[in-house]
Amino acid sequence: FKVLERVGDVAYKCDLPEELSRVHNTFHVFDLKKCHADEPLAVPLDGLHLDDKLHFVEAQGELMNREVKWLKQSRIPLVKVR
């Protein structure tokens, strides 16, 4: 997102799209990263659907495969959907 202005020594105000109007647009410098976006890897915001509490609204898909990978004490569920 485009940086609009610097707020103090450690914060910046960003230009957020209308879909993110409920998100506060001022961020601490530690929350920001320089973006070298590769267009094929960028996720378009118009493809995301958010409800009024900014939770993702997901469409139902067909479950193709499911497995669980174990990493020491953690388990990681892997799900393939179509």
PDB file of N, CA, C and O in Angstrom:
ATOM      1  N   PHE A   1       0.846  -1.182   0.000  1.00  0.00           N
ATOM      2  CA  PHE A   1       0.000   0.000   0.000  1.00  0.00           C
ATOM      3  C   PHE A   1       0.887   1.240   0.000  1.00  0.00           C
ATOM      4  O   PHE A   1       2.010   1.210   0.503  1.00  0.00           O
ATOM      5  N   LYS A   2       0.392   2.291  -0.547  1.00  0.00           N
ATOM      6  CA  LYS A   2       1.166   3.524  -0.657  1.00  0.00           C
ATOM      7  C   LYS A   2       1.216   4.226   0.701  1.00  0.00           C
ATOM      8  O   LYS A   2       0.208   4.320   1.401  1.00  0.00           O
ATOM      9  N   VAL A   3       2.403   4.716   1.060  1.00  0.00           N
ATOM     10  CA  VAL A   3       2.578   5.474   2.299  1.00  0.00           C
ATOM     11  C   VAL A   3       2.183   6.916   2.023  1.00  0.00           C
ATOM     12  O   VAL A   3       2.721   7.548   1.114  1.00  0.00           O
ATOM     13  N   LEU A   4       1.237   7.442   2.813  1.00  0.00           N
ATOM     14  CA  LEU A   4       0.749   8.807   2.622  1.00  0.00           C
ATOM     15  C   LEU A   4       1.588   9.829   3.364  1.00  0.00           C
ATOM     16  O   LEU A   4       1.935  10.878   2.821  1.00  0.00           O
ATOM     17  N   GLU A   5       1.915   9.512   4.626  1.00  0.00           N
ATOM     18  CA  GLU A   5       2.695  10.470   5.412  1.00  0.00           C
ATOM     19  C   GLU A   5       3.357   9.778   6.588  1.00  0.00           C
ATOM     20  O   GLU A   5       2.953   8.695   7.012  1.00  0.00           O
ATOM     21  N   ARG A   6       4.382  10.434   7.099  1.00  0.00           N
ATOM     22  CA  ARG A   6       5.070   9.960   8.288  1.00  0.00           C
ATOM     23  C   ARG A   6       4.408  10.597   9.497  1.00  0.00           C
ATOM     24  O   ARG A   6       4.163  11.803   9.511  1.00  0.00           O
ATOM     25  N   VAL A   7       4.120   9.793  10.511  1.00  0.00           N
ATOM     26  CA  VAL A   7       3.477  10.284  11.729  1.00  0.00           C
ATOM     27  C   VAL A   7       4.475  10.090  12.868  1.00  0.00           C
ATOM     28  O   VAL A   7       4.660   8.975  13.356  1.00  0.00           O
ATOM     29  N   GLY A   8       5.104  11.160  13.280  1.00  0.00           N
ATOM     30  CA  GLY A   8       6.115  11.062  14.327  1.00  0.00           C
ATOM     31  C   GLY A   8       7.375  10.394  13.804  1.00  0.00           C
ATOM     32  O   GLY A   8       7.654  10.414  12.605  1.00  0.00           O
ATOM     33  N   ASP A   9       8.141   9.796  14.728  1.00  0.00           N
ATOM     34  CA  ASP A   9       9.411   9.181  14.356  1.00  0.00           C
ATOM     35  C   ASP A   9       9.277   7.727  13.926  1.00  0.00           C
ATOM     36  O   ASP A   9      10.122   7.228  13.183  1.00  0.00           O
ATOM     37  N   VAL A  10       8.221   7.029  14.380  1.00  0.00           N
ATOM     38  CA  VAL A  10       8.174   5.581  14.160  1.00  0.00           C
ATOM     39  C   VAL A  10       6.855   5.074  13.581  1.00  0.00           C
ATOM     40  O   VAL A  10       6.567   3.881  13.682  1.00  0.00           O
ATOM     41  N   ALA A  11       6.051   5.939  12.982  1.00  0.00           N
ATOM     42  CA  ALA A  11       4.769   5.496  12.432  1.00  0.00           C
ATOM     43  C   ALA A  11       4.524   6.112  11.062  1.00  0.00           C
ATOM     44  O   ALA A  11       5.023   7.191  10.741  1.00  0.00           O
ATOM     45  N   TYR A  12       3.741   5.395  10.267  1.00  0.00           N
ATOM     46  CA  TYR A  12       3.386   5.853   8.925  1.00  0.00           C
ATOM     47  C   TYR A  12       1.898   5.652   8.684  1.00  0.00           C
ATOM     48  O   TYR A  12       1.302   4.686   9.161  1.00  0.00           O
ATOM     49  N   LYS A  13       1.310   6.573   7.939  1.00  0.00           N
ATOM     50  CA  LYS A  13      -0.093   6.464   7.544  1.00  0.00           C
ATOM     51  C   LYS A  13      -0.121   5.944   6.114  1.00  0.00           C
ATOM     52  O   LYS A  13       0.537   6.502   5.236  1.00  0.00           O
ATOM     53  N   CYS A  14      -0.886   4.870   5.874  1.00  0.00           N
ATOM     54  CA  CYS A  14      -0.938   4.226   4.563  1.00  0.00           C
ATOM     55  C   CYS A  14      -2.292   4.428   3.902  1.00  0.00           C
ATOM     56  O   CYS A  14      -3.309   4.614   4.570  1.00  0.00           O
ATOM     57  N   ASP A  15      -2.282   4.387   2.586  1.00  0.00           N
ATOM     58  CA  ASP A  15      -3.503   4.493   1.790  1.00  0.00           C
ATOM     59  C   ASP A  15      -4.073   3.091   1.609  1.00  0.00           C
ATOM     60  O   ASP A  15      -3.561   2.308   0.808  1.00  0.00           O
ATOM     61  N   LEU A  16      -5.136   2.771   2.355  1.00  0.00           N
ATOM     62  CA  LEU A  16      -5.756   1.450   2.288  1.00  0.00           C
ATOM     63  C   LEU A  16      -6.976   1.490   1.380  1.00  0.00           C
ATOM     64  O   LEU A  16      -7.634   2.527   1.287  1.00  0.00           O
ATOM     65  N   PRO A  17      -7.296   0.384   0.707  1.00  0.00           N
ATOM     66  CA  PRO A  17      -8.480   0.355  -0.148  1.00  0.00           C
ATOM     67  C   PRO A  17      -9.765   0.371   0.674  1.00  0.00           C
ATOM     68  O   PRO A  17      -9.738   0.161   1.887  1.00  0.00           O
ATOM     69  N   GLU A  18     -10.868   0.618   0.017  1.00  0.00           N
ATOM     70  CA  GLU A  18     -12.175   0.719   0.679  1.00  0.00           C
ATOM     71  C   GLU A  18     -12.546  -0.566   1.423  1.00  0.00           C
ATOM     72  O   GLU A  18     -13.200  -0.509   2.464  1.00  0.00           O
ATOM     73  N   GLU A  19     -12.134  -1.725   0.899  1.00  0.00           N
ATOM     74  CA  GLU A  19     -12.455  -2.996   1.559  1.00  0.00           C
ATOM     75  C   GLU A  19     -11.862  -3.077   2.962  1.00  0.00           C
ATOM     76  O   GLU A  19     -12.378  -3.798   3.816  1.00  0.00           O
ATOM     77  N   LEU A  20     -10.785  -2.343   3.198  1.00  0.00           N
ATOM     78  CA  LEU A  20     -10.116  -2.357   4.502  1.00  0.00           C
ATOM     79  C   LEU A  20     -10.399  -1.085   5.288  1.00  0.00           C
ATOM     80  O   LEU A  20      -9.567  -0.653   6.086  1.00  0.00           O
ATOM     81  N   SER A  21     -11.553  -0.487   5.075  1.00  0.00           N
ATOM     82  CA  SER A  21     -11.879   0.788   5.723  1.00  0.00           C
ATOM     83  C   SER A  21     -11.995   0.661   7.242  1.00  0.00           C
ATOM     84  O   SER A  21     -11.852   1.659   7.947  1.00  0.00           O
ATOM     85  N   ARG A  22     -12.249  -0.537   7.762  1.00  0.00           N
ATOM     86  CA  ARG A  22     -12.360  -0.721   9.207  1.00  0.00           C
ATOM     87  C   ARG A  22     -11.010  -0.979   9.873  1.00  0.00           C
ATOM     88  O   ARG A  22     -10.936  -1.090  11.096  1.00  0.00           O
ATOM     89  N   VAL A  23      -9.950  -1.073   9.082  1.00  0.00           N
ATOM     90  CA  VAL A  23      -8.599  -1.256   9.616  1.00  0.00           C
ATOM     91  C   VAL A  23      -7.977   0.115   9.819  1.00  0.00           C
ATOM     92  O   VAL A  23      -8.054   0.976   8.943  1.00  0.00           O
ATOM     93  N   HIS A  24      -7.358   0.316  10.981  1.00  0.00           N
ATOM     94  CA  HIS A  24      -6.692   1.591  11.255  1.00  0.00           C
ATOM     95  C   HIS A  24      -5.540   1.758  10.274  1.00  0.00           C
ATOM     96  O   HIS A  24      -4.766   0.822  10.076  1.00  0.00           O
ATOM     97  N   ASN A  25      -5.409   2.915   9.664  1.00  0.00           N
ATOM     98  CA  ASN A  25      -4.440   3.092   8.580  1.00  0.00           C
ATOM     99  C   ASN A  25      -3.080   3.624   9.020  1.00  0.00           C
ATOM    100  O   ASN A  25      -2.268   3.982   8.166  1.00  0.00           O
ATOM    101  N   THR A  26      -2.804   3.689  10.316  1.00  0.00           N
ATOM    102  CA  THR A  26      -1.501   4.127  10.811  1.00  0.00           C
ATOM    103  C   THR A  26      -0.780   2.926  11.414  1.00  0.00           C
ATOM    104  O   THR A  26      -1.330   2.224  12.263  1.00  0.00           O
ATOM    105  N   PHE A  27       0.466   2.693  10.965  1.00  0.00           N
ATOM    106  CA  PHE A  27       1.210   1.507  11.370  1.00  0.00           C
ATOM    107  C   PHE A  27       2.567   1.894  11.934  1.00  0.00           C
ATOM    108  O   PHE A  27       3.191   2.846  11.467  1.00  0.00           O
ATOM    109  N   HIS A  28       3.023   1.154  12.942  1.00  0.00           N
ATOM    110  CA  HIS A  28       4.361   1.317  13.498  1.00  0.00           C
ATOM    111  C   HIS A  28       5.365   0.803  12.473  1.00  0.00           C
ATOM    112  O   HIS A  28       5.060  -0.114  11.711  1.00  0.00           O
ATOM    113  N   VAL A  29       6.539   1.376  12.452  1.00  0.00           N
ATOM    114  CA  VAL A  29       7.557   1.028  11.465  1.00  0.00           C
ATOM    115  C   VAL A  29       7.927  -0.459  11.534  1.00  0.00           C
ATOM    116  O   VAL A  29       8.307  -1.028  10.510  1.00  0.00           O
ATOM    117  N   PHE A  30       7.831  -1.102  12.690  1.00  0.00           N
ATOM    118  CA  PHE A  30       8.141  -2.522  12.810  1.00  0.00           C
ATOM    119  C   PHE A  30       7.102  -3.403  12.121  1.00  0.00           C
ATOM    120  O   PHE A  30       7.386  -4.562  11.819  1.00  0.00           O
ATOM    121  N   ASP A  31       5.906  -2.877  11.868  1.00  0.00           N
ATOM    122  CA  ASP A  31       4.856  -3.645  11.201  1.00  0.00           C
ATOM    123  C   ASP A  31       4.949  -3.570   9.680  1.00  0.00           C
ATOM    124  O   ASP A  31       4.237  -4.289   8.980  1.00  0.00           O
ATOM    125  N   LEU A  32       5.816  -2.711   9.167  1.00  0.00           N
ATOM    126  CA  LEU A  32       5.912  -2.499   7.721  1.00  0.00           C
ATOM    127  C   LEU A  32       7.140  -3.197   7.151  1.00  0.00           C
ATOM    128  O   LEU A  32       8.183  -3.280   7.799  1.00  0.00           O
ATOM    129  N   LYS A  33       6.993  -3.699   5.919  1.00  0.00           N
ATOM    130  CA  LYS A  33       8.108  -4.299   5.193  1.00  0.00           C
ATOM    131  C   LYS A  33       8.115  -3.726   3.784  1.00  0.00           C
ATOM    132  O   LYS A  33       7.062  -3.451   3.210  1.00  0.00           O
ATOM    133  N   LYS A  34       9.296  -3.550   3.240  1.00  0.00           N
ATOM    134  CA  LYS A  34       9.392  -3.100   1.860  1.00  0.00           C
ATOM    135  C   LYS A  34       8.903  -4.226   0.960  1.00  0.00           C
ATOM    136  O   LYS A  34       9.270  -5.386   1.145  1.00  0.00           O
ATOM    137  N   CYS A  35       8.086  -3.879   0.001  1.00  0.00           N
ATOM    138  CA  CYS A  35       7.469  -4.886  -0.854  1.00  0.00           C
ATOM    139  C   CYS A  35       8.093  -4.857  -2.237  1.00  0.00           C
ATOM    140  O   CYS A  35       8.048  -3.840  -2.929  1.00  0.00           O
ATOM    141  N   HIS A  36       8.670  -5.968  -2.630  1.00  0.00           N
ATOM    142  CA  HIS A  36       9.145  -6.156  -3.994  1.00  0.00           C
ATOM    143  C   HIS A  36       8.195  -7.166  -4.626  1.00  0.00           C
ATOM    144  O   HIS A  36       8.534  -8.340  -4.776  1.00  0.00           O
ATOM    145  N   ALA A  37       7.018  -6.707  -4.991  1.00  0.00           N
ATOM    146  CA  ALA A  37       5.957  -7.612  -5.431  1.00  0.00           C
ATOM    147  C   ALA A  37       6.252  -8.206  -6.795  1.00  0.00           C
ATOM    148  O   ALA A  37       6.651  -7.513  -7.731  1.00  0.00           O
ATOM    149  N   ASP A  38       6.046  -9.498  -6.878  1.00  0.00           N
ATOM    150  CA  ASP A  38       6.080 -10.210  -8.143  1.00  0.00           C
ATOM    151  C   ASP A  38       4.619 -10.405  -8.529  1.00  0.00           C
ATOM    152  O   ASP A  38       3.899 -11.145  -7.859  1.00  0.00           O
ATOM    153  N   GLU A  39       4.178  -9.764  -9.581  1.00  0.00           N
ATOM    154  CA  GLU A  39       2.755  -9.726  -9.932  1.00  0.00           C
ATOM    155  C   GLU A  39       2.076 -11.094  -9.940  1.00  0.00           C
ATOM    156  O   GLU A  39       0.958 -11.192  -9.433  1.00  0.00           O
ATOM    157  N   PRO A  40       2.682 -12.166 -10.486  1.00  0.00           N
ATOM    158  CA  PRO A  40       1.986 -13.455 -10.451  1.00  0.00           C
ATOM    159  C   PRO A  40       1.783 -13.988  -9.036  1.00  0.00           C
ATOM    160  O   PRO A  40       0.877 -14.789  -8.805  1.00  0.00           O
ATOM    161  N   LEU A  41       2.614 -13.557  -8.084  1.00  0.00           N
ATOM    162  CA  LEU A  41       2.490 -14.038  -6.712  1.00  0.00           C
ATOM    163  C   LEU A  41       1.603 -13.149  -5.854  1.00  0.00           C
ATOM    164  O   LEU A  41       1.220 -13.552  -4.756  1.00  0.00           O
ATOM    165  N   ALA A  42       1.267 -11.963  -6.316  1.00  0.00           N
ATOM    166  CA  ALA A  42       0.445 -11.038  -5.537  1.00  0.00           C
ATOM    167  C   ALA A  42      -1.001 -11.519  -5.509  1.00  0.00           C
ATOM    168  O   ALA A  42      -1.540 -11.956  -6.526  1.00  0.00           O
ATOM    169  N   VAL A  43      -1.621 -11.435  -4.338  1.00  0.00           N
ATOM    170  CA  VAL A  43      -3.022 -11.829  -4.186  1.00  0.00           C
ATOM    171  C   VAL A  43      -3.891 -10.601  -4.413  1.00  0.00           C
ATOM    172  O   VAL A  43      -3.762  -9.620  -3.680  1.00  0.00           O
ATOM    173  N   PRO A  44      -4.775 -10.627  -5.414  1.00  0.00           N
ATOM    174  CA  PRO A  44      -5.636  -9.464  -5.645  1.00  0.00           C
ATOM    175  C   PRO A  44      -6.679  -9.330  -4.543  1.00  0.00           C
ATOM    176  O   PRO A  44      -7.310 -10.313  -4.154  1.00  0.00           O
ATOM    177  N   LEU A  45      -6.857  -8.113  -4.045  1.00  0.00           N
ATOM    178  CA  LEU A  45      -7.819  -7.894  -2.966  1.00  0.00           C
ATOM    179  C   LEU A  45      -9.255  -8.049  -3.427  1.00  0.00           C
ATOM    180  O   LEU A  45     -10.129  -8.366  -2.620  1.00  0.00           O
ATOM    181  N   ASP A  46      -9.520  -7.831  -4.715  1.00  0.00           N
ATOM    182  CA  ASP A  46     -10.898  -7.951  -5.178  1.00  0.00           C
ATOM    183  C   ASP A  46     -11.384  -9.399  -5.160  1.00  0.00           C
ATOM    184  O   ASP A  46     -12.589  -9.638  -5.244  1.00  0.00           O
ATOM    185  N   GLY A  47     -10.480 -10.364  -5.055  1.00  0.00           N
ATOM    186  CA  GLY A  47     -10.871 -11.767  -4.955  1.00  0.00           C
ATOM    187  C   GLY A  47     -11.187 -12.200  -3.537  1.00  0.00           C
ATOM    188  O   GLY A  47     -11.686 -13.306  -3.327  1.00  0.00           O
ATOM    189  N   LEU A  48     -10.905 -11.346  -2.557  1.00  0.00           N
ATOM    190  CA  LEU A  48     -11.167 -11.674  -1.159  1.00  0.00           C
ATOM    191  C   LEU A  48     -12.511 -11.111  -0.733  1.00  0.00           C
ATOM    192  O   LEU A  48     -12.878  -9.997  -1.107  1.00  0.00           O
ATOM    193  N   HIS A  49     -13.239 -11.887   0.049  1.00  0.00           N
ATOM    194  CA  HIS A  49     -14.524 -11.432   0.563  1.00  0.00           C
ATOM    195  C   HIS A  49     -14.435 -11.391   2.086  1.00  0.00           C
ATOM    196  O   HIS A  49     -14.141 -12.402   2.725  1.00  0.00           O
ATOM    197  N   LEU A  50     -14.691 -10.216   2.664  1.00  0.00           N
ATOM    198  CA  LEU A  50     -14.617 -10.025   4.106  1.00  0.00           C
ATOM    199  C   LEU A  50     -15.995  -9.666   4.635  1.00  0.00           C
ATOM    200  O   LEU A  50     -16.757  -8.950   3.985  1.00  0.00           O
ATOM    201  N   ASP A  51     -16.311 -10.180   5.841  1.00  0.00           N
ATOM    202  CA  ASP A  51     -17.581  -9.792   6.452  1.00  0.00           C
ATOM    203  C   ASP A  51     -17.382  -8.505   7.248  1.00  0.00           C
ATOM    204  O   ASP A  51     -16.312  -7.900   7.188  1.00  0.00           O
ATOM    205  N   ASP A  52     -18.403  -8.083   7.994  1.00  0.00           N
ATOM    206  CA  ASP A  52     -18.325  -6.804   8.704  1.00  0.00           C
ATOM    207  C   ASP A  52     -17.320  -6.804   9.847  1.00  0.00           C
ATOM    208  O   ASP A  52     -16.947  -5.734  10.327  1.00  0.00           O
ATOM    209  N   LYS A  53     -16.863  -7.992  10.306  1.00  0.00           N
ATOM    210  CA  LYS A  53     -15.845  -8.077  11.352  1.00  0.00           C
ATOM    211  C   LYS A  53     -14.470  -8.398  10.771  1.00  0.00           C
ATOM    212  O   LYS A  53     -13.558  -8.798  11.494  1.00  0.00           O
ATOM    213  N   LEU A  54     -14.332  -8.218   9.449  1.00  0.00           N
ATOM    214  CA  LEU A  54     -13.083  -8.448   8.722  1.00  0.00           C
ATOM    215  C   LEU A  54     -12.602  -9.893   8.793  1.00  0.00           C
ATOM    216  O   LEU A  54     -11.398 -10.149   8.787  1.00  0.00           O
ATOM    217  N   HIS A  55     -13.544 -10.842   8.861  1.00  0.00           N
ATOM    218  CA  HIS A  55     -13.219 -12.258   8.755  1.00  0.00           C
ATOM    219  C   HIS A  55     -13.390 -12.671   7.298  1.00  0.00           C
ATOM    220  O   HIS A  55     -14.261 -12.152   6.600  1.00  0.00           O
ATOM    221  N   PHE A  56     -12.568 -13.596   6.843  1.00  0.00           N
ATOM    222  CA  PHE A  56     -12.686 -14.077   5.477  1.00  0.00           C
ATOM    223  C   PHE A  56     -13.975 -14.871   5.312  1.00  0.00           C
ATOM    224  O   PHE A  56     -14.324 -15.688   6.164  1.00  0.00           O
ATOM    225  N   VAL A  57     -14.675 -14.628   4.217  1.00  0.00           N
ATOM    226  CA  VAL A  57     -15.851 -15.406   3.854  1.00  0.00           C
ATOM    227  C   VAL A  57     -15.375 -16.406   2.813  1.00  0.00           C
ATOM    228  O   VAL A  57     -14.945 -16.028   1.723  1.00  0.00           O
ATOM    229  N   GLU A  58     -15.456 -17.681   3.159  1.00  0.00           N
ATOM    230  CA  GLU A  58     -14.909 -18.711   2.299  1.00  0.00           C
ATOM    231  C   GLU A  58     -16.015 -19.423   1.533  1.00  0.00           C
ATOM    232  O   GLU A  58     -17.097 -19.669   2.066  1.00  0.00           O
ATOM    233  N   ALA A  59     -15.734 -19.745   0.293  1.00  0.00           N
ATOM    234  CA  ALA A  59     -16.660 -20.532  -0.509  1.00  0.00           C
ATOM    235  C   ALA A  59     -16.384 -22.013  -0.253  1.00  0.00           C
ATOM    236  O   ALA A  59     -15.235 -22.411  -0.058  1.00  0.00           O
ATOM    237  N   GLN A  60     -17.438 -22.824  -0.254  1.00  0.00           N
ATOM    238  CA  GLN A  60     -17.277 -24.258  -0.052  1.00  0.00           C
ATOM    239  C   GLN A  60     -16.585 -24.873  -1.258  1.00  0.00           C
ATOM    240  O   GLN A  60     -16.872 -24.505  -2.397  1.00  0.00           O
ATOM    241  N   GLY A  61     -15.688 -25.797  -1.013  1.00  0.00           N
ATOM    242  CA  GLY A  61     -14.993 -26.502  -2.080  1.00  0.00           C
ATOM    243  C   GLY A  61     -15.073 -27.998  -1.833  1.00  0.00           C
ATOM    244  O   GLY A  61     -15.492 -28.443  -0.764  1.00  0.00           O
ATOM    245  N   GLU A  62     -14.672 -28.758  -2.819  1.00  0.00           N
ATOM    246  CA  GLU A  62     -14.691 -30.212  -2.703  1.00  0.00           C
ATOM    247  C   GLU A  62     -13.383 -30.677  -2.078  1.00  0.00           C
ATOM    248  O   GLU A  62     -12.308 -30.285  -2.531  1.00  0.00           O
ATOM    249  N   LEU A  63     -13.463 -31.505  -1.043  1.00  0.00           N
ATOM    250  CA  LEU A  63     -12.290 -32.032  -0.360  1.00  0.00           C
ATOM    251  C   LEU A  63     -11.674 -33.133  -1.212  1.00  0.00           C
ATOM    252  O   LEU A  63     -12.312 -34.152  -1.474  1.00  0.00           O
ATOM    253  N   MET A  64     -10.441 -32.926  -1.641  1.00  0.00           N
ATOM    254  CA  MET A  64      -9.774 -33.888  -2.524  1.00  0.00           C
ATOM    255  C   MET A  64      -8.886 -34.856  -1.738  1.00  0.00           C
ATOM    256  O   MET A  64      -8.866 -36.051  -2.030  1.00  0.00           O
ATOM    257  N   ASN A  65      -8.162 -34.352  -0.755  1.00  0.00           N
ATOM    258  CA  ASN A  65      -7.219 -35.182  -0.011  1.00  0.00           C
ATOM    259  C   ASN A  65      -6.948 -34.533   1.340  1.00  0.00           C
ATOM    260  O   ASN A  65      -6.994 -33.311   1.476  1.00  0.00           O
ATOM    261  N   ARG A  66      -6.667 -35.366   2.336  1.00  0.00           N
ATOM    262  CA  ARG A  66      -6.347 -34.855   3.667  1.00  0.00           C
ATOM    263  C   ARG A  66      -5.266 -35.745   4.278  1.00  0.00           C
ATOM    264  O   ARG A  66      -5.327 -36.970   4.176  1.00  0.00           O
ATOM    265  N   GLU A  67      -4.283 -35.119   4.911  1.00  0.00           N
ATOM    266  CA  GLU A  67      -3.267 -35.864   5.640  1.00  0.00           C
ATOM    267  C   GLU A  67      -2.717 -34.986   6.757  1.00  0.00           C
ATOM    268  O   GLU A  67      -2.911 -33.770   6.763  1.00  0.00           O
ATOM    269  N   VAL A  68      -2.035 -35.616   7.693  1.00  0.00           N
ATOM    270  CA  VAL A  68      -1.467 -34.899   8.832  1.00  0.00           C
ATOM    271  C   VAL A  68       0.028 -35.171   8.868  1.00  0.00           C
ATOM    272  O   VAL A  68       0.456 -36.325   8.869  1.00  0.00           O
ATOM    273  N   LYS A  69       0.818 -34.110   8.898  1.00  0.00           N
ATOM    274  CA  LYS A  69       2.273 -34.217   9.031  1.00  0.00           C
ATOM    275  C   LYS A  69       2.636 -33.905  10.481  1.00  0.00           C
ATOM    276  O   LYS A  69       2.101 -32.969  11.076  1.00  0.00           O
ATOM    277  N   TRP A  70       3.546 -34.693  11.041  1.00  0.00           N
ATOM    278  CA  TRP A  70       3.996 -34.466  12.411  1.00  0.00           C
ATOM    279  C   TRP A  70       5.377 -33.837  12.388  1.00  0.00           C
ATOM    280  O   TRP A  70       6.264 -34.290  11.665  1.00  0.00           O
ATOM    281  N   LEU A  71       5.555 -32.789  13.184  1.00  0.00           N
ATOM    282  CA  LEU A  71       6.824 -32.090  13.307  1.00  0.00           C
ATOM    283  C   LEU A  71       7.149 -32.006  14.790  1.00  0.00           C
ATOM    284  O   LEU A  71       6.671 -31.113  15.489  1.00  0.00           O
ATOM    285  N   LYS A  72       7.962 -32.937  15.264  1.00  0.00           N
ATOM    286  CA  LYS A  72       8.270 -33.083  16.687  1.00  0.00           C
ATOM    287  C   LYS A  72       6.974 -33.178  17.482  1.00  0.00           C
ATOM    288  O   LYS A  72       6.301 -34.206  17.409  1.00  0.00           O
ATOM    289  N   GLN A  73       6.603 -32.165  18.228  1.00  0.00           N
ATOM    290  CA  GLN A  73       5.394 -32.207  19.049  1.00  0.00           C
ATOM    291  C   GLN A  73       4.187 -31.573  18.369  1.00  0.00           C
ATOM    292  O   GLN A  73       3.091 -31.578  18.928  1.00  0.00           O
ATOM    293  N   SER A  74       4.376 -31.031  17.173  1.00  0.00           N
ATOM    294  CA  SER A  74       3.293 -30.325  16.480  1.00  0.00           C
ATOM    295  C   SER A  74       2.725 -31.195  15.371  1.00  0.00           C
ATOM    296  O   SER A  74       3.429 -32.008  14.772  1.00  0.00           O
ATOM    297  N   ARG A  75       1.446 -31.008  15.115  1.00  0.00           N
ATOM    298  CA  ARG A  75       0.844 -31.696  13.979  1.00  0.00           C
ATOM    299  C   ARG A  75       0.313 -30.643  13.026  1.00  0.00           C
ATOM    300  O   ARG A  75      -0.292 -29.654  13.442  1.00  0.00           O
ATOM    301  N   ILE A  76       0.548 -30.869  11.739  1.00  0.00           N
ATOM    302  CA  ILE A  76       0.172 -29.906  10.710  1.00  0.00           C
ATOM    303  C   ILE A  76      -0.826 -30.576   9.769  1.00  0.00           C
ATOM    304  O   ILE A  76      -0.446 -31.452   8.992  1.00  0.00           O
ATOM    305  N   PRO A  77      -2.099 -30.176   9.827  1.00  0.00           N
ATOM    306  CA  PRO A  77      -3.068 -30.762   8.898  1.00  0.00           C
ATOM    307  C   PRO A  77      -2.899 -30.158   7.502  1.00  0.00           C
ATOM    308  O   PRO A  77      -2.837 -28.938   7.350  1.00  0.00           O
ATOM    309  N   LEU A  78      -2.826 -31.013   6.498  1.00  0.00           N
ATOM    310  CA  LEU A  78      -2.724 -30.592   5.104  1.00  0.00           C
ATOM    311  C   LEU A  78      -4.003 -31.014   4.394  1.00  0.00           C
ATOM    312  O   LEU A  78      -4.392 -32.181   4.449  1.00  0.00           O
ATOM    313  N   VAL A  79      -4.649 -30.075   3.736  1.00  0.00           N
ATOM    314  CA  VAL A  79      -5.920 -30.343   3.070  1.00  0.00           C
ATOM    315  C   VAL A  79      -5.836 -29.829   1.642  1.00  0.00           C
ATOM    316  O   VAL A  79      -5.414 -28.698   1.401  1.00  0.00           O
ATOM    317  N   LYS A  80      -6.243 -30.674   0.695  1.00  0.00           N
ATOM    318  CA  LYS A  80      -6.283 -30.274  -0.712  1.00  0.00           C
ATOM    319  C   LYS A  80      -7.747 -30.161  -1.117  1.00  0.00           C
ATOM    320  O   LYS A  80      -8.506 -31.122  -0.996  1.00  0.00           O
ATOM    321  N   VAL A  81      -8.144 -28.976  -1.602  1.00  0.00           N
ATOM    322  CA  VAL A  81      -9.529 -28.743  -2.011  1.00  0.00           C
ATOM    323  C   VAL A  81      -9.565 -28.275  -3.458  1.00  0.00           C
ATOM    324  O   VAL A  81      -8.580 -27.771  -3.997  1.00  0.00           O
ATOM    325  N   ARG A  82     -10.716 -28.454  -4.061  1.00  0.00           N
ATOM    326  CA  ARG A  82     -10.920 -27.968  -5.428  1.00  0.00           C
ATOM    327  C   ARG A  82     -12.117 -27.064  -5.433  1.00  0.00           C
ATOM    328  O   ARG A  82     -12.484 -26.532  -6.480  1.00  0.00           O
TER     329      ARG A  82
END
